[in-house]
Amino acid sequence: MLGTVSSFRKPSTITMNHLIEIKVRGYHLDLYRHVNNARYLEFLEEARWSFLESSGNLDYLQEKDYTFVVVNININYRRAACMGEALAIATAIKTIGNHSCAMHQSITLKGSDIAVADADVTFVIVDTRTEKSLRLEGELRAALERML
């Protein structure tokens, strides 16, 4: 199904409040001439870093000696992406729990609702001094809630 358009459309139940674009380059491709499945995880990671930076939370986390740690990713591959295609990667906080948060991310062809991949990413915040995950409360929770 290389390079074919599928009938999958991006989900619309979560307001996606951060968007980046990535152009597919030759070094993203595998022997089948489409984006290698592991590269999608890198695209999603780039979007998460951008989301943290744009929200001001990356600076906050660094000042507190906290780090963002992914503990689970569930990804659905919907359509092969090929060289030269522009991808739009949307990211939003889905839920904030007591110990972890979940983000939803979607990759579409830029300028369309044609889904390439989507993922739910669960993460925790770890205090780098103690190497223990933190309870999401007080100032930390407020910082995360500003990303909603």
N, CA, C and O atoms as CSV, one atom per row, in Angstrom:
chain,resi,resn,atom,element,x,y,z
A,1,MET,N,N,0.816,-1.177,0.000
A,1,MET,CA,C,0.000,0.000,0.000
A,1,MET,C,C,0.866,1.249,0.000
A,1,MET,O,O,0.430,2.305,0.459
A,2,LEU,N,N,2.060,1.143,-0.498
A,2,LEU,CA,C,3.024,2.231,-0.517
A,2,LEU,C,C,2.481,3.455,-1.231
A,2,LEU,O,O,2.118,3.402,-2.406
A,3,GLY,N,N,2.431,4.580,-0.482
A,3,GLY,CA,C,2.070,5.855,-1.079
A,3,GLY,C,C,0.610,6.010,-1.464
A,3,GLY,O,O,0.251,6.978,-2.135
A,4,THR,N,N,-0.236,5.084,-1.056
A,4,THR,CA,C,-1.638,5.211,-1.422
A,4,THR,C,C,-2.390,5.988,-0.347
A,4,THR,O,O,-2.010,5.985,0.824
A,5,VAL,N,N,-3.440,6.637,-0.759
A,5,VAL,CA,C,-4.268,7.386,0.183
A,5,VAL,C,C,-5.261,6.422,0.798
A,5,VAL,O,O,-5.921,5.663,0.087
A,6,SER,N,N,-5.367,6.450,2.109
A,6,SER,CA,C,-6.327,5.579,2.776
A,6,SER,C,C,-7.555,6.379,3.176
A,6,SER,O,O,-7.608,7.598,3.010
A,7,SER,N,N,-8.531,5.674,3.700
A,7,SER,CA,C,-9.753,6.341,4.123
A,7,SER,C,C,-9.694,6.810,5.566
A,7,SER,O,O,-10.664,7.386,6.059
A,8,PHE,N,N,-8.574,6.577,6.265
A,8,PHE,CA,C,-8.471,7.007,7.647
A,8,PHE,C,C,-8.440,8.521,7.724
A,8,PHE,O,O,-7.788,9.179,6.913
A,9,ARG,N,N,-9.139,9.067,8.692
A,9,ARG,CA,C,-9.169,10.500,8.949
A,9,ARG,C,C,-8.728,10.724,10.384
A,9,ARG,O,O,-8.896,9.855,11.239
A,10,LYS,N,N,-8.163,11.896,10.644
A,10,LYS,CA,C,-7.690,12.161,11.992
A,10,LYS,C,C,-8.852,12.244,12.968
A,10,LYS,O,O,-9.934,12.710,12.609
A,11,PRO,N,N,-8.636,11.791,14.215
A,11,PRO,CA,C,-9.701,11.874,15.209
A,11,PRO,C,C,-9.981,13.328,15.565
A,11,PRO,O,O,-9.070,14.155,15.543
A,12,SER,N,N,-11.224,13.647,15.890
A,12,SER,CA,C,-11.579,15.036,16.168
A,12,SER,C,C,-12.101,15.236,17.585
A,12,SER,O,O,-12.673,16.286,17.877
A,13,THR,N,N,-11.922,14.262,18.473
A,13,THR,CA,C,-12.475,14.368,19.810
A,13,THR,C,C,-11.593,15.179,20.761
A,13,THR,O,O,-12.084,15.614,21.803
A,14,ILE,N,N,-10.340,15.398,20.454
A,14,ILE,CA,C,-9.431,16.155,21.308
A,14,ILE,C,C,-8.998,17.402,20.546
A,14,ILE,O,O,-8.650,17.329,19.367
A,15,THR,N,N,-9.020,18.537,21.220
A,15,THR,CA,C,-8.541,19.772,20.601
A,15,THR,C,C,-7.018,19.728,20.561
A,15,THR,O,O,-6.363,19.724,21.603
A,16,MET,N,N,-6.468,19.695,19.373
A,16,MET,CA,C,-5.019,19.613,19.212
A,16,MET,C,C,-4.467,21.030,19.226
A,16,MET,O,O,-4.680,21.793,18.283
A,17,ASN,N,N,-3.760,21.383,20.291
A,17,ASN,CA,C,-3.380,22.770,20.465
A,17,ASN,C,C,-1.922,23.093,20.153
A,17,ASN,O,O,-1.465,24.195,20.455
A,18,HIS,N,N,-1.197,22.177,19.568
A,18,HIS,CA,C,0.166,22.477,19.137
A,18,HIS,C,C,0.443,21.740,17.830
A,18,HIS,O,O,0.094,20.568,17.689
A,19,LEU,N,N,1.065,22.421,16.881
A,19,LEU,CA,C,1.293,21.840,15.561
A,19,LEU,C,C,2.697,22.158,15.076
A,19,LEU,O,O,3.142,23.303,15.154
A,20,ILE,N,N,3.397,21.142,14.572
A,20,ILE,CA,C,4.665,21.353,13.882
A,20,ILE,C,C,4.588,20.666,12.525
A,20,ILE,O,O,3.698,19.853,12.272
A,21,GLU,N,N,5.525,21.004,11.666
A,21,GLU,CA,C,5.598,20.381,10.346
A,21,GLU,C,C,6.967,19.768,10.145
A,21,GLU,O,O,7.978,20.322,10.576
A,22,ILE,N,N,6.993,18.635,9.495
A,22,ILE,CA,C,8.239,17.952,9.139
A,22,ILE,C,C,8.126,17.515,7.694
A,22,ILE,O,O,7.119,16.933,7.291
A,23,LYS,N,N,9.158,17.793,6.914
A,23,LYS,CA,C,9.209,17.316,5.534
A,23,LYS,C,C,9.962,15.994,5.516
A,23,LYS,O,O,11.037,15.879,6.104
A,24,VAL,N,N,9.401,15.001,4.846
A,24,VAL,CA,C,10.032,13.686,4.763
A,24,VAL,C,C,11.259,13.774,3.858
A,24,VAL,O,O,11.163,14.173,2.698
A,25,ARG,N,N,12.393,13.403,4.399
A,25,ARG,CA,C,13.677,13.421,3.684
A,25,ARG,C,C,14.124,11.997,3.378
A,25,ARG,O,O,13.592,11.032,3.927
A,26,GLY,N,N,15.088,11.886,2.512
A,26,GLY,CA,C,15.601,10.575,2.124
A,26,GLY,C,C,16.114,9.754,3.288
A,26,GLY,O,O,15.957,8.533,3.296
A,27,TYR,N,N,16.727,10.400,4.278
A,27,TYR,CA,C,17.270,9.652,5.419
A,27,TYR,C,C,16.188,9.140,6.370
A,27,TYR,O,O,16.495,8.389,7.296
A,28,HIS,N,N,14.935,9.528,6.162
A,28,HIS,CA,C,13.824,8.997,6.950
A,28,HIS,C,C,13.315,7.667,6.386
A,28,HIS,O,O,12.563,6.957,7.053
A,29,LEU,N,N,13.718,7.338,5.182
A,29,LEU,CA,C,13.143,6.197,4.470
A,29,LEU,C,C,13.857,4.891,4.760
A,29,LEU,O,O,15.031,4.879,5.130
A,30,ASP,N,N,13.142,3.801,4.588
A,30,ASP,CA,C,13.745,2.477,4.693
A,30,ASP,C,C,13.904,1.885,3.292
A,30,ASP,O,O,13.724,2.594,2.301
A,31,LEU,N,N,14.230,0.622,3.199
A,31,LEU,CA,C,14.448,-0.024,1.896
A,31,LEU,C,C,13.191,-0.065,1.030
A,31,LEU,O,O,13.279,-0.239,-0.185
A,32,TYR,N,N,12.031,0.094,1.649
A,32,TYR,CA,C,10.775,0.071,0.907
A,32,TYR,C,C,10.378,1.455,0.401
A,32,TYR,O,O,9.306,1.631,-0.178
A,33,ARG,N,N,11.265,2.446,0.630
A,33,ARG,CA,C,11.109,3.819,0.150
A,33,ARG,C,C,9.933,4.561,0.792
A,33,ARG,O,O,9.347,5.463,0.195
A,34,HIS,N,N,9.609,4.164,2.007
A,34,HIS,CA,C,8.670,4.955,2.800
A,34,HIS,C,C,9.261,5.135,4.196
A,34,HIS,O,O,10.238,4.474,4.547
A,35,VAL,N,N,8.680,6.015,4.983
A,35,VAL,CA,C,9.224,6.307,6.313
A,35,VAL,C,C,9.234,5.035,7.152
A,35,VAL,O,O,8.230,4.332,7.264
A,36,ASN,N,N,10.395,4.760,7.738
A,36,ASN,CA,C,10.555,3.610,8.610
A,36,ASN,C,C,9.715,3.811,9.866
A,36,ASN,O,O,9.609,4.928,10.372
A,37,ASN,N,N,9.123,2.737,10.366
A,37,ASN,CA,C,8.225,2.852,11.524
A,37,ASN,C,C,8.892,3.512,12.733
A,37,ASN,O,O,8.223,4.240,13.466
A,38,ALA,N,N,10.167,3.285,12.961
A,38,ALA,CA,C,10.855,3.884,14.108
A,38,ALA,C,C,10.974,5.400,13.957
A,38,ALA,O,O,11.009,6.117,14.957
A,39,ARG,N,N,11.036,5.887,12.738
A,39,ARG,CA,C,11.141,7.329,12.497
A,39,ARG,C,C,9.906,8.084,12.959
A,39,ARG,O,O,10.008,9.237,13.379
A,40,TYR,N,N,8.739,7.447,12.889
A,40,TYR,CA,C,7.524,8.111,13.359
A,40,TYR,C,C,7.642,8.453,14.841
A,40,TYR,O,O,7.172,9.501,15.283
A,41,LEU,N,N,8.277,7.557,15.609
A,41,LEU,CA,C,8.479,7.825,17.037
A,41,LEU,C,C,9.370,9.050,17.228
A,41,LEU,O,O,9.159,9.833,18.155
A,42,GLU,N,N,10.366,9.218,16.353
A,42,GLU,CA,C,11.224,10.406,16.413
A,42,GLU,C,C,10.444,11.665,16.038
A,42,GLU,O,O,10.626,12.713,16.657
A,43,PHE,N,N,9.587,11.571,15.039
A,43,PHE,CA,C,8.754,12.718,14.650
A,43,PHE,C,C,7.867,13.135,15.833
A,43,PHE,O,O,7.738,14.321,16.135
A,44,LEU,N,N,7.262,12.147,16.491
A,44,LEU,CA,C,6.401,12.438,17.632
A,44,LEU,C,C,7.194,13.051,18.780
A,44,LEU,O,O,6.714,13.961,19.456
A,45,GLU,N,N,8.404,12.555,18.996
A,45,GLU,CA,C,9.244,13.112,20.058
A,45,GLU,C,C,9.600,14.567,19.764
A,45,GLU,O,O,9.569,15.405,20.665
A,46,GLU,N,N,9.931,14.868,18.529
A,46,GLU,CA,C,10.231,16.246,18.147
A,46,GLU,C,C,9.039,17.157,18.446
A,46,GLU,O,O,9.211,18.271,18.940
A,47,ALA,N,N,7.842,16.681,18.148
A,47,ALA,CA,C,6.637,17.473,18.405
A,47,ALA,C,C,6.416,17.667,19.905
A,47,ALA,O,O,5.982,18.737,20.332
A,48,ARG,N,N,6.711,16.642,20.705
A,48,ARG,CA,C,6.550,16.790,22.166
A,48,ARG,C,C,7.530,17.820,22.717
A,48,ARG,O,O,7.151,18.639,23.553
A,49,TRP,N,N,8.781,17.794,22.266
A,49,TRP,CA,C,9.770,18.787,22.710
A,49,TRP,C,C,9.322,20.188,22.322
A,49,TRP,O,O,9.421,21.118,23.122
A,50,SER,N,N,8.834,20.341,21.110
A,50,SER,CA,C,8.357,21.641,20.652
A,50,SER,C,C,7.177,22.109,21.502
A,50,SER,O,O,7.094,23.285,21.857
A,51,PHE,N,N,6.268,21.194,21.828
A,51,PHE,CA,C,5.111,21.507,22.667
A,51,PHE,C,C,5.559,21.986,24.047
A,51,PHE,O,O,5.052,22.983,24.560
A,52,LEU,N,N,6.513,21.267,24.645
A,52,LEU,CA,C,7.030,21.668,25.960
A,52,LEU,C,C,7.703,23.038,25.899
A,52,LEU,O,O,7.512,23.871,26.785
A,53,GLU,N,N,8.488,23.263,24.853
A,53,GLU,CA,C,9.159,24.560,24.700
A,53,GLU,C,C,8.153,25.690,24.545
A,53,GLU,O,O,8.262,26.716,25.217
A,54,SER,N,N,7.183,25.511,23.673
A,54,SER,CA,C,6.236,26.593,23.380
A,54,SER,C,C,5.333,26.913,24.568
A,54,SER,O,O,4.835,28.034,24.682
A,55,SER,N,N,5.118,25.948,25.445
A,55,SER,CA,C,4.268,26.166,26.618
A,55,SER,C,C,5.035,26.817,27.769
A,55,SER,O,O,4.431,27.259,28.746
A,56,GLY,N,N,6.367,26.876,27.656
A,56,GLY,CA,C,7.191,27.396,28.742
A,56,GLY,C,C,7.521,26.337,29.783
A,56,GLY,O,O,8.272,26.603,30.722
A,57,ASN,N,N,6.968,25.143,29.626
A,57,ASN,CA,C,7.178,24.106,30.632
A,57,ASN,C,C,8.552,23.461,30.569
A,57,ASN,O,O,9.009,22.909,31.570
A,58,LEU,N,N,9.218,23.513,29.436
A,58,LEU,CA,C,10.566,22.958,29.371
A,58,LEU,C,C,11.488,23.734,30.308
A,58,LEU,O,O,12.260,23.135,31.058
A,59,ASP,N,N,11.412,25.058,30.268
A,59,ASP,CA,C,12.216,25.885,31.172
A,59,ASP,C,C,11.863,25.596,32.625
A,59,ASP,O,O,12.743,25.463,33.475
A,60,TYR,N,N,10.571,25.501,32.897
A,60,TYR,CA,C,10.106,25.207,34.262
A,60,TYR,C,C,10.695,23.879,34.752
A,60,TYR,O,O,11.239,23.806,35.854
A,61,LEU,N,N,10.585,22.842,33.935
A,61,LEU,CA,C,11.100,21.523,34.320
A,61,LEU,C,C,12.605,21.572,34.585
A,61,LEU,O,O,13.086,20.994,35.559
A,62,GLN,N,N,13.343,22.260,33.720
A,62,GLN,CA,C,14.794,22.350,33.885
A,62,GLN,C,C,15.163,23.109,35.157
A,62,GLN,O,O,16.086,22.719,35.872
A,63,GLU,N,N,14.445,24.190,35.436
A,63,GLU,CA,C,14.716,24.966,36.652
A,63,GLU,C,C,14.508,24.135,37.910
A,63,GLU,O,O,15.232,24.309,38.890
A,64,LYS,N,N,13.540,23.242,37.897
A,64,LYS,CA,C,13.214,22.408,39.057
A,64,LYS,C,C,14.013,21.104,39.103
A,64,LYS,O,O,13.872,20.322,40.044
A,65,ASP,N,N,14.851,20.869,38.090
A,65,ASP,CA,C,15.571,19.594,37.956
A,65,ASP,C,C,14.615,18.416,37.793
A,65,ASP,O,O,14.838,17.331,38.330
A,66,TYR,N,N,13.546,18.658,37.041
A,66,TYR,CA,C,12.586,17.623,36.696
A,66,TYR,C,C,12.791,17.246,35.236
A,66,TYR,O,O,13.282,18.041,34.434
A,67,THR,N,N,12.410,16.032,34.912
A,67,THR,CA,C,12.468,15.595,33.523
A,67,THR,C,C,11.175,14.876,33.147
A,67,THR,O,O,10.472,14.325,33.995
A,68,PHE,N,N,10.896,14.901,31.886
A,68,PHE,CA,C,9.698,14.327,31.270
A,68,PHE,C,C,10.093,12.932,30.788
A,68,PHE,O,O,10.988,12.805,29.953
A,69,VAL,N,N,9.441,11.883,31.299
A,69,VAL,CA,C,9.816,10.514,30.943
A,69,VAL,C,C,8.614,9.780,30.355
A,69,VAL,O,O,7.582,9.637,31.011
A,70,VAL,N,N,8.754,9.323,29.127
A,70,VAL,CA,C,7.712,8.531,28.475
A,70,VAL,C,C,7.747,7.124,29.068
A,70,VAL,O,O,8.799,6.489,29.139
A,71,VAL,N,N,6.568,6.653,29.492
A,71,VAL,CA,C,6.486,5.303,30.061
A,71,VAL,C,C,5.679,4.345,29.177
A,71,VAL,O,O,5.731,3.130,29.368
A,72,ASN,N,N,4.933,4.896,28.209
A,72,ASN,CA,C,4.167,4.036,27.314
A,72,ASN,C,C,3.795,4.816,26.066
A,72,ASN,O,O,3.415,5.985,26.137
A,73,ILE,N,N,3.910,4.148,24.912
A,73,ILE,CA,C,3.427,4.714,23.651
A,73,ILE,C,C,2.621,3.643,22.928
A,73,ILE,O,O,3.081,2.516,22.739
A,74,ASN,N,N,1.416,4.016,22.530
A,74,ASN,CA,C,0.587,3.168,21.673
A,74,ASN,C,C,0.416,3.920,20.365
A,74,ASN,O,O,-0.200,4.985,20.324
A,75,ILE,N,N,0.970,3.354,19.292
A,75,ILE,CA,C,0.944,4.045,18.002
A,75,ILE,C,C,0.189,3.220,16.967
A,75,ILE,O,O,0.292,1.994,16.923
A,76,ASN,N,N,-0.564,3.920,16.148
A,76,ASN,CA,C,-1.280,3.313,15.030
A,76,ASN,C,C,-0.714,3.889,13.741
A,76,ASN,O,O,-0.687,5.106,13.554
A,77,TYR,N,N,-0.265,3.015,12.859
A,77,TYR,CA,C,0.242,3.438,11.551
A,77,TYR,C,C,-0.921,3.350,10.574
A,77,TYR,O,O,-1.514,2.286,10.398
A,78,ARG,N,N,-1.246,4.472,9.938
A,78,ARG,CA,C,-2.447,4.537,9.105
A,78,ARG,C,C,-2.152,4.551,7.605
A,78,ARG,O,O,-2.926,4.022,6.808
A,79,ARG,N,N,-1.032,5.158,7.230
A,79,ARG,CA,C,-0.694,5.327,5.813
A,79,ARG,C,C,0.804,5.541,5.712
A,79,ARG,O,O,1.389,6.204,6.568
A,80,ALA,N,N,1.428,5.001,4.696
A,80,ALA,CA,C,2.854,5.218,4.490
A,80,ALA,C,C,3.111,6.665,4.078
A,80,ALA,O,O,2.387,7.224,3.254
A,81,ALA,N,N,4.147,7.263,4.658
A,81,ALA,CA,C,4.591,8.594,4.239
A,81,ALA,C,C,5.822,8.412,3.363
A,81,ALA,O,O,6.676,7.570,3.639
A,82,CYS,N,N,5.903,9.209,2.308
A,82,CYS,CA,C,6.962,9.049,1.308
A,82,CYS,C,C,7.805,10.314,1.181
A,82,CYS,O,O,7.430,11.387,1.654
A,83,MET,N,N,8.950,10.156,0.530
A,83,MET,CA,C,9.884,11.259,0.364
A,83,MET,C,C,9.209,12.476,-0.272
A,83,MET,O,O,8.460,12.370,-1.243
A,84,GLY,N,N,9.505,13.628,0.317
A,84,GLY,CA,C,8.996,14.887,-0.199
A,84,GLY,C,C,7.666,15.316,0.388
A,84,GLY,O,O,7.275,16.475,0.250
A,85,GLU,N,N,6.959,14.393,1.047
A,85,GLU,CA,C,5.675,14.774,1.625
A,85,GLU,C,C,5.890,15.627,2.871
A,85,GLU,O,O,6.839,15.417,3.626
A,86,ALA,N,N,5.014,16.573,3.072
A,86,ALA,CA,C,5.039,17.406,4.277
A,86,ALA,C,C,4.016,16.841,5.253
A,86,ALA,O,O,2.863,16.589,4.904
A,87,LEU,N,N,4.471,16.649,6.482
A,87,LEU,CA,C,3.614,16.092,7.519
A,87,LEU,C,C,3.315,17.146,8.571
A,87,LEU,O,O,4.184,17.946,8.918
A,88,ALA,N,N,2.106,17.151,9.074
A,88,ALA,CA,C,1.709,18.011,10.184
A,88,ALA,C,C,1.550,17.115,11.407
A,88,ALA,O,O,0.854,16.101,11.360
A,89,ILE,N,N,2.203,17.499,12.503
A,89,ILE,CA,C,2.129,16.710,13.735
A,89,ILE,C,C,1.478,17.557,14.811
A,89,ILE,O,O,2.021,18.576,15.238
A,90,ALA,N,N,0.308,17.118,15.241
A,90,ALA,CA,C,-0.469,17.828,16.261
A,90,ALA,C,C,-0.327,17.111,17.593
A,90,ALA,O,O,-0.288,15.882,17.655
A,91,THR,N,N,-0.251,17.903,18.658
A,91,THR,CA,C,-0.051,17.360,19.998
A,91,THR,C,C,-0.979,18.052,20.979
A,91,THR,O,O,-1.178,19.265,20.908
A,92,ALA,N,N,-1.542,17.282,21.892
A,92,ALA,CA,C,-2.385,17.846,22.949
A,92,ALA,C,C,-2.314,16.964,24.182
A,92,ALA,O,O,-2.111,15.754,24.090
A,93,ILE,N,N,-2.486,17.591,25.335
A,93,ILE,CA,C,-2.646,16.840,26.572
A,93,ILE,C,C,-4.038,16.221,26.538
A,93,ILE,O,O,-5.024,16.903,26.261
A,94,LYS,N,N,-4.109,14.944,26.819
A,94,LYS,CA,C,-5.381,14.218,26.807
A,94,LYS,C,C,-5.952,14.128,28.226
A,94,LYS,O,O,-7.122,14.438,28.454
A,95,THR,N,N,-5.116,13.700,29.172
A,95,THR,CA,C,-5.544,13.588,30.566
A,95,THR,C,C,-4.373,13.903,31.492
A,95,THR,O,O,-3.208,13.712,31.142
A,96,ILE,N,N,-4.717,14.392,32.685
A,96,ILE,CA,C,-3.728,14.593,33.745
A,96,ILE,C,C,-4.230,13.812,34.952
A,96,ILE,O,O,-5.287,14.108,35.508
A,97,GLY,N,N,-3.457,12.815,35.342
A,97,GLY,CA,C,-3.820,12.007,36.504
A,97,GLY,C,C,-3.050,12.464,37.733
A,97,GLY,O,O,-2.504,13.567,37.759
A,98,ASN,N,N,-3.008,11.623,38.739
A,98,ASN,CA,C,-2.273,11.944,39.964
A,98,ASN,C,C,-0.777,11.682,39.841
A,98,ASN,O,O,0.030,12.338,40.498
A,99,HIS,N,N,-0.407,10.713,38.990
A,99,HIS,CA,C,1.001,10.336,38.846
A,99,HIS,C,C,1.503,10.391,37.405
A,99,HIS,O,O,2.711,10.424,37.169
A,100,SER,N,N,0.587,10.400,36.448
A,100,SER,CA,C,0.993,10.401,35.042
A,100,SER,C,C,0.025,11.240,34.214
A,100,SER,O,O,-1.080,11.567,34.646
A,101,CYS,N,N,0.476,11.570,33.023
A,101,CYS,CA,C,-0.335,12.308,32.049
A,101,CYS,C,C,-0.350,11.523,30.752
A,101,CYS,O,O,0.510,10.678,30.503
A,102,ALA,N,N,-1.336,11.817,29.943
A,102,ALA,CA,C,-1.387,11.220,28.609
A,102,ALA,C,C,-1.535,12.341,27.584
A,102,ALA,O,O,-2.282,13.299,27.779
A,103,MET,N,N,-0.802,12.187,26.493
A,103,MET,CA,C,-0.909,13.088,25.349
A,103,MET,C,C,-1.480,12.291,24.193
A,103,MET,O,O,-1.299,11.077,24.103
A,104,HIS,N,N,-2.171,12.992,23.315
A,104,HIS,CA,C,-2.561,12.393,22.053
A,104,HIS,C,C,-1.817,13.150,20.964
A,104,HIS,O,O,-1.752,14.379,20.988
A,105,GLN,N,N,-1.261,12.424,20.016
A,105,GLN,CA,C,-0.553,13.031,18.902
A,105,GLN,C,C,-1.068,12.421,17.607
A,105,GLN,O,O,-1.357,11.227,17.532
A,106,SER,N,N,-1.176,13.269,16.592
A,106,SER,CA,C,-1.590,12.767,15.287
A,106,SER,C,C,-0.671,13.328,14.211
A,106,SER,O,O,-0.232,14.477,14.273
A,107,ILE,N,N,-0.398,12.491,13.234
A,107,ILE,CA,C,0.391,12.890,12.073
A,107,ILE,C,C,-0.523,12.792,10.866
A,107,ILE,O,O,-1.108,11.742,10.599
A,108,THR,N,N,-0.644,13.899,10.138
A,108,THR,CA,C,-1.452,13.928,8.922
A,108,THR,C,C,-0.607,14.496,7.796
A,108,THR,O,O,0.441,15.099,8.027
A,109,LEU,N,N,-1.081,14.293,6.569
A,109,LEU,CA,C,-0.466,14.995,5.457
A,109,LEU,C,C,-0.806,16.469,5.629
A,109,LEU,O,O,-1.962,16.815,5.874
A,110,LYS,N,N,0.188,17.333,5.503
A,110,LYS,CA,C,-0.019,18.764,5.706
A,110,LYS,C,C,-1.147,19.267,4.795
A,110,LYS,O,O,-1.212,18.943,3.609
A,111,GLY,N,N,-2.022,20.064,5.392
A,111,GLY,CA,C,-3.101,20.664,4.620
A,111,GLY,C,C,-4.263,19.744,4.338
A,111,GLY,O,O,-5.133,20.076,3.532
A,112,SER,N,N,-4.297,18.577,4.993
A,112,SER,CA,C,-5.395,17.634,4.763
A,112,SER,C,C,-5.769,16.971,6.073
A,112,SER,O,O,-5.137,17.203,7.103
A,113,ASP,N,N,-6.793,16.150,6.025
A,113,ASP,CA,C,-7.132,15.358,7.205
A,113,ASP,C,C,-6.791,13.885,6.977
A,113,ASP,O,O,-7.341,13.008,7.643
A,114,ILE,N,N,-5.892,13.617,6.045
A,114,ILE,CA,C,-5.479,12.244,5.772
A,114,ILE,C,C,-4.480,11.808,6.843
A,114,ILE,O,O,-3.373,12.338,6.940
A,115,ALA,N,N,-4.900,10.827,7.643
A,115,ALA,CA,C,-4.095,10.350,8.763
A,115,ALA,C,C,-2.936,9.480,8.286
A,115,ALA,O,O,-3.102,8.590,7.453
A,116,VAL,N,N,-1.763,9.764,8.837
A,116,VAL,CA,C,-0.569,8.953,8.590
A,116,VAL,C,C,-0.313,8.060,9.803
A,116,VAL,O,O,-0.010,6.876,9.653
A,117,ALA,N,N,-0.434,8.625,10.997
A,117,ALA,CA,C,-0.265,7.868,12.237
A,117,ALA,C,C,-0.891,8.661,13.370
A,117,ALA,O,O,-1.092,9.871,13.266
A,118,ASP,N,N,-1.197,7.957,14.457
A,118,ASP,CA,C,-1.627,8.638,15.675
A,118,ASP,C,C,-1.137,7.815,16.860
A,118,ASP,O,O,-0.923,6.607,16.754
A,119,ALA,N,N,-0.965,8.492,17.984
A,119,ALA,CA,C,-0.416,7.809,19.153
A,119,ALA,C,C,-0.949,8.422,20.436
A,119,ALA,O,O,-1.230,9.617,20.515
A,120,ASP,N,N,-1.075,7.567,21.431
A,120,ASP,CA,C,-1.316,8.007,22.798
A,120,ASP,C,C,-0.034,7.745,23.575
A,120,ASP,O,O,0.501,6.636,23.565
A,121,VAL,N,N,0.447,8.785,24.246
A,121,VAL,CA,C,1.739,8.738,24.928
A,121,VAL,C,C,1.516,9.036,26.403
A,121,VAL,O,O,1.008,10.102,26.753
A,122,THR,N,N,1.892,8.102,27.266
A,122,THR,CA,C,1.791,8.299,28.705
A,122,THR,C,C,3.166,8.669,29.233
A,122,THR,O,O,4.173,8.062,28.870
A,123,PHE,N,N,3.191,9.692,30.109
A,123,PHE,CA,C,4.469,10.127,30.667
A,123,PHE,C,C,4.325,10.462,32.139
A,123,PHE,O,O,3.229,10.697,32.649
A,124,VAL,N,N,5.466,10.474,32.802
A,124,VAL,CA,C,5.566,10.901,34.191
A,124,VAL,C,C,6.616,12.000,34.256
A,124,VAL,O,O,7.418,12.176,33.338
A,125,ILE,N,N,6.592,12.732,35.360
A,125,ILE,CA,C,7.625,13.729,35.629
A,125,ILE,C,C,8.506,13.156,36.733
A,125,ILE,O,O,8.021,12.735,37.783
A,126,VAL,N,N,9.809,13.148,36.474
A,126,VAL,CA,C,10.773,12.562,37.405
A,126,VAL,C,C,11.667,13.667,37.967
A,126,VAL,O,O,12.140,14.534,37.232
A,127,ASP,N,N,11.888,13.623,39.270
A,127,ASP,CA,C,12.845,14.508,39.926
A,127,ASP,C,C,14.230,13.902,39.671
A,127,ASP,O,O,14.516,12.799,40.137
A,128,THR,N,N,15.079,14.605,38.947
A,128,THR,CA,C,16.381,14.035,38.564
A,128,THR,C,C,17.316,13.863,39.766
A,128,THR,O,O,18.278,13.098,39.694
A,129,ARG,N,N,17.043,14.563,40.858
A,129,ARG,CA,C,17.896,14.420,42.054
A,129,ARG,C,C,17.597,13.123,42.784
A,129,ARG,O,O,18.506,12.471,43.296
A,130,THR,N,N,16.320,12.745,42.835
A,130,THR,CA,C,15.933,11.521,43.552
A,130,THR,C,C,15.678,10.349,42.613
A,130,THR,O,O,15.613,9.199,43.048
A,131,GLU,N,N,15.534,10.645,41.322
A,131,GLU,CA,C,15.208,9.654,40.292
A,131,GLU,C,C,13.882,8.952,40.568
A,131,GLU,O,O,13.700,7.782,40.232
A,132,LYS,N,N,12.954,9.694,41.191
A,132,LYS,CA,C,11.624,9.164,41.473
A,132,LYS,C,C,10.584,10.010,40.762
A,132,LYS,O,O,10.732,11.224,40.623
A,133,SER,N,N,9.509,9.331,40.307
A,133,SER,CA,C,8.430,10.082,39.673
A,133,SER,C,C,7.690,10.888,40.732
A,133,SER,O,O,7.618,10.503,41.899
A,134,LEU,N,N,7.146,12.009,40.296
A,134,LEU,CA,C,6.493,12.942,41.198
A,134,LEU,C,C,4.978,12.822,41.132
A,134,LEU,O,O,4.411,12.480,40.095
A,135,ARG,N,N,4.347,13.105,42.235
A,135,ARG,CA,C,2.896,13.241,42.262
A,135,ARG,C,C,2.562,14.549,41.546
A,135,ARG,O,O,3.222,15.563,41.777
A,136,LEU,N,N,1.558,14.540,40.688
A,136,LEU,CA,C,1.203,15.714,39.894
A,136,LEU,C,C,0.222,16.575,40.685
A,136,LEU,O,O,-0.995,16.423,40.582
A,137,GLU,N,N,0.784,17.471,41.467
A,137,GLU,CA,C,-0.021,18.328,42.331
A,137,GLU,C,C,0.625,19.703,42.448
A,137,GLU,O,O,1.780,19.885,42.063
A,138,GLY,N,N,-0.111,20.659,42.974
A,138,GLY,CA,C,0.401,22.001,43.228
A,138,GLY,C,C,0.893,22.702,41.979
A,138,GLY,O,O,0.234,22.698,40.939
A,139,GLU,N,N,2.068,23.305,42.105
A,139,GLU,CA,C,2.657,24.096,41.018
A,139,GLU,C,C,2.907,23.246,39.768
A,139,GLU,O,O,2.702,23.710,38.647
A,140,LEU,N,N,3.346,22.014,39.965
A,140,LEU,CA,C,3.605,21.126,38.832
A,140,LEU,C,C,2.308,20.831,38.073
A,140,LEU,O,O,2.279,20.900,36.844
A,141,ARG,N,N,1.268,20.511,38.781
A,141,ARG,CA,C,-0.017,20.241,38.129
A,141,ARG,C,C,-0.522,21.480,37.393
A,141,ARG,O,O,-1.025,21.381,36.273
A,142,ALA,N,N,-0.388,22.641,38.020
A,142,ALA,CA,C,-0.829,23.895,37.378
A,142,ALA,C,C,-0.077,24.122,36.075
A,142,ALA,O,O,-0.671,24.543,35.083
A,143,ALA,N,N,1.231,23.845,36.065
A,143,ALA,CA,C,2.027,23.994,34.847
A,143,ALA,C,C,1.509,23.067,33.755
A,143,ALA,O,O,1.402,23.473,32.598
A,144,LEU,N,N,1.192,21.841,34.105
A,144,LEU,CA,C,0.661,20.893,33.117
A,144,LEU,C,C,-0.729,21.304,32.643
A,144,LEU,O,O,-1.049,21.172,31.461
A,145,GLU,N,N,-1.545,21.794,33.549
A,145,GLU,CA,C,-2.894,22.210,33.171
A,145,GLU,C,C,-2.896,23.393,32.207
A,145,GLU,O,O,-3.835,23.558,31.428
A,146,ARG,N,N,-1.860,24.208,32.256
A,146,ARG,CA,C,-1.759,25.329,31.308
A,146,ARG,C,C,-1.563,24.836,29.873
A,146,ARG,O,O,-1.754,25.595,28.923
A,147,MET,N,N,-1.187,23.575,29.718
A,147,MET,CA,C,-0.988,22.998,28.389
A,147,MET,C,C,-2.295,22.467,27.796
A,147,MET,O,O,-2.348,22.119,26.616
A,148,LEU,N,N,-3.340,22.408,28.609
A,148,LEU,CA,C,-4.627,21.886,28.112
A,148,LEU,C,C,-5.230,22.792,27.074
A,148,LEU,O,O,-6.308,22.503,26.553
